[in-house]
Amino acid sequence: MLAAAKYIGAGIACSGLIGAGVGIGLIFSSLIGATARNPQVTGQVFTYAILGFALAAINIAES
């Protein structure tokens, strides 16, 4: 019984990572969309995407 409660608690504690995962997916889907619309700004948009990924990863590390 105690082991089951530990697993349930660990699952609930990790549920906050769902939002960060969705955020990272949105960042890179927007990168693909922006690159498809205007290939000339790929470098600048990629820089912003990596910055957004880093900020989302910080959120994951703090969880």
Residue pairs with C-beta under 8 A, 6 or more apart in sequence:
14 63
16 63
17 60
17 63
20 56
20 57
20 59
20 60
20 63
23 52
23 56
23 59
24 53
24 56
24 57
27 49
27 52
27 53
27 56
28 49
28 53
30 49
31 45
31 46
31 49
34 41
34 45
35 41
35 42
35 45
35 46
